[in-house]
Amino acid sequence: MNFSTMENENPYEGLYRVTVSAANIRKEPGIGKRNEVIGTVMRGTKFELTGEYDTSGKDKWFKIDYKGETGYILESLIEKLD
């Protein structure tokens, strides 16, 4: 077993898709006026996660690459594809 490889693995690796009619991609994790929306993706849009950001158990946000920019999407708006 190679522990160094395990440490570098992304536990959320894989393809995901948007499950709601439209989901905002935000510049920072969280909802509010200070968190700028950098784009909107429609239901069925597929993407890979690049990381996770947990706001202390309240909401879980995932980091994605959105048009070459780092963005965040709320976990409840997406599902993992098999």
Backbone bond lengths (Angstrom), bond angles and torsions (degrees), N, CA, C in turn:
res aa  C-N    CA-C-N  psi(-1)  N-CA   C-N-CA  omega(-1)  CA-C   N-CA-C  phi
1 M - - - 1.447 - - 1.527 108.46 -
2 N 1.294 117.60 130.02 1.454 122.31 -178.12 1.531 109.00 -103.71
3 F 1.330 116.41 103.56 1.467 120.38 -176.10 1.518 112.55 -69.58
4 S 1.321 118.04 -31.89 1.468 119.11 -179.61 1.526 110.69 -64.57
5 T 1.318 117.24 -35.14 1.455 120.13 177.61 1.521 110.06 -68.32
6 M 1.331 117.28 -41.48 1.454 120.98 -178.96 1.524 111.79 -62.46
7 E 1.327 117.04 -37.60 1.463 120.71 -179.30 1.514 112.02 -64.69
8 N 1.323 117.12 -29.19 1.461 121.06 -176.05 1.522 112.92 -91.38
9 E 1.329 117.84 -5.78 1.441 120.27 -178.35 1.525 111.07 -75.85
10 N 1.313 115.65 144.37 1.457 121.98 176.75 1.526 107.64 -89.42
11 P 1.337 119.14 114.80 1.461 120.43 -178.56 1.531 112.97 -65.80
12 Y 1.313 117.36 -13.87 1.464 122.04 -179.69 1.516 111.62 -105.77
13 E 1.332 115.98 14.73 1.454 120.99 -177.88 1.524 110.52 -57.77
14 G 1.297 116.05 141.60 1.452 121.64 178.32 1.513 111.34 133.73
15 L 1.298 114.33 179.82 1.453 121.37 -177.65 1.526 110.06 -94.60
16 Y 1.318 116.02 136.69 1.468 123.05 179.86 1.515 108.62 -124.22
17 R 1.349 115.54 162.27 1.466 119.16 174.70 1.523 109.85 -141.97
18 V 1.314 114.55 154.61 1.464 122.78 179.00 1.531 108.33 -76.16
19 T 1.350 116.82 134.61 1.466 121.56 -176.39 1.531 113.67 -108.93
20 V 1.305 117.81 -4.70 1.467 121.72 179.49 1.527 108.76 -108.27
21 S 1.332 117.17 167.29 1.463 119.98 -175.80 1.525 112.47 -59.88
22 A 1.325 117.88 -36.80 1.466 122.23 177.22 1.519 108.79 -155.27
23 A 1.321 116.77 139.44 1.466 121.96 179.94 1.524 109.60 -129.65
24 N 1.321 115.89 131.57 1.462 120.41 177.78 1.519 110.45 -79.30
25 I 1.310 114.58 140.61 1.459 122.08 171.49 1.518 105.32 -102.67
26 R 1.322 116.26 126.84 1.466 120.99 -175.25 1.517 111.89 -109.88
27 K 1.321 114.24 153.66 1.464 120.69 179.81 1.528 111.40 -69.34
28 E 1.321 116.91 -33.87 1.468 123.33 178.42 1.529 107.81 -130.91
29 P 1.328 118.66 154.65 1.463 119.54 177.35 1.524 110.81 -68.93
30 G 1.315 116.52 140.23 1.449 121.44 179.05 1.518 111.93 119.46
31 I 1.335 114.47 158.40 1.460 120.69 179.53 1.521 108.41 -110.82
32 G 1.294 116.43 134.56 1.450 120.82 179.98 1.512 110.40 155.17
33 K 1.302 115.68 168.78 1.468 120.87 -177.19 1.520 112.57 -61.77
34 R 1.334 116.86 -30.94 1.467 119.03 -177.66 1.527 112.61 -75.57
35 N 1.326 116.93 -13.65 1.457 121.28 -178.99 1.520 110.53 -100.63
36 E 1.297 114.91 93.25 1.453 123.11 -175.45 1.530 112.45 -60.51
37 V 1.328 116.63 135.66 1.459 122.33 172.91 1.525 107.11 -83.39
38 I 1.339 116.43 123.43 1.465 120.15 -178.93 1.522 112.06 -101.27
39 G 1.340 115.87 -7.95 1.458 119.27 178.15 1.517 110.93 177.05
40 T 1.315 115.03 170.93 1.455 122.31 178.16 1.515 107.85 -132.32
41 V 1.339 115.56 135.86 1.464 120.63 177.25 1.521 108.84 -117.45
42 M 1.300 116.23 146.79 1.453 122.47 -174.87 1.531 111.51 -94.97
43 R 1.329 115.86 161.99 1.467 122.60 177.86 1.530 109.34 -49.88
44 G 1.324 114.95 135.96 1.459 120.74 178.26 1.516 114.59 91.54
45 T 1.332 117.68 -12.57 1.464 120.29 177.84 1.520 108.68 -60.42
46 K 1.332 116.89 132.42 1.462 122.12 -177.99 1.518 110.27 -109.19
47 F 1.332 115.33 146.09 1.460 120.97 179.74 1.521 109.67 -163.29
48 E 1.335 116.22 167.61 1.458 122.36 174.61 1.514 108.91 -109.15
49 L 1.312 115.88 145.79 1.463 120.98 178.06 1.514 109.59 -81.87
50 T 1.324 116.15 147.42 1.458 119.89 176.09 1.523 111.52 -111.71
51 G 1.340 117.58 -5.15 1.455 120.85 178.66 1.512 111.57 172.63
52 E 1.324 114.80 -177.04 1.458 122.09 -177.72 1.518 109.06 -130.51
53 Y 1.323 116.31 148.17 1.458 121.35 173.14 1.516 106.91 -139.21
54 D 1.315 116.72 114.07 1.456 121.18 -176.94 1.520 109.02 -103.20
55 T 1.318 117.41 123.35 1.459 121.58 -179.81 1.530 109.61 -91.15
56 S 1.315 115.64 64.57 1.471 123.75 175.21 1.527 114.28 52.86
57 G 1.307 117.20 44.67 1.446 121.66 174.15 1.512 115.69 82.91
58 K 1.320 118.49 -14.36 1.464 120.29 -179.83 1.525 110.70 -71.53
59 D 1.285 117.10 -58.12 1.462 123.21 177.48 1.514 108.46 -134.85
60 K 1.301 116.68 149.81 1.458 120.46 173.99 1.523 107.59 -111.87
61 W 1.305 115.09 127.67 1.451 122.45 179.55 1.520 108.85 -113.65
62 F 1.318 116.08 146.06 1.451 120.87 176.28 1.513 109.87 -114.51
63 K 1.307 114.20 140.51 1.459 121.65 178.63 1.526 108.69 -86.22
64 I 1.329 116.17 134.22 1.455 121.66 177.37 1.529 109.48 -135.03
65 D 1.310 114.95 164.98 1.457 120.58 171.73 1.530 105.96 -94.90
66 Y 1.319 116.82 117.96 1.454 121.92 -179.59 1.522 109.03 -118.46
67 K 1.317 115.67 103.96 1.469 122.07 179.46 1.526 111.86 52.82
68 G 1.339 115.50 43.39 1.462 121.11 177.48 1.517 114.64 81.71
69 E 1.310 116.92 4.57 1.465 122.47 -179.01 1.530 108.54 -121.29
70 T 1.331 117.44 146.38 1.453 120.45 175.31 1.512 109.56 -73.48
71 G 1.332 116.01 130.04 1.452 121.75 178.21 1.515 109.79 -136.72
72 Y 1.327 116.52 169.74 1.460 122.33 -178.67 1.525 110.01 -130.08
73 I 1.348 115.16 139.76 1.461 121.64 178.18 1.532 108.29 -129.34
74 L 1.308 116.31 142.94 1.452 122.74 -178.65 1.529 110.50 -72.32
75 E 1.326 115.95 134.25 1.468 121.72 -176.60 1.529 112.84 -55.39
76 S 1.316 118.09 -39.30 1.465 120.98 -175.48 1.529 113.84 -68.16
77 L 1.320 117.93 -6.36 1.460 121.82 -178.40 1.524 113.50 -100.17
78 I 1.339 116.16 1.61 1.466 120.24 -174.94 1.524 110.75 -133.92
79 E 1.332 115.68 164.16 1.456 121.78 173.32 1.511 109.04 -140.39
80 K 1.335 115.25 150.60 1.452 120.68 178.07 1.516 108.75 -84.02
81 L 1.329 115.35 137.03 1.462 121.34 176.47 1.523 108.30 -92.59
82 D 1.303 116.84 146.01 1.477 120.95 178.77 1.494 111.64 -79.07
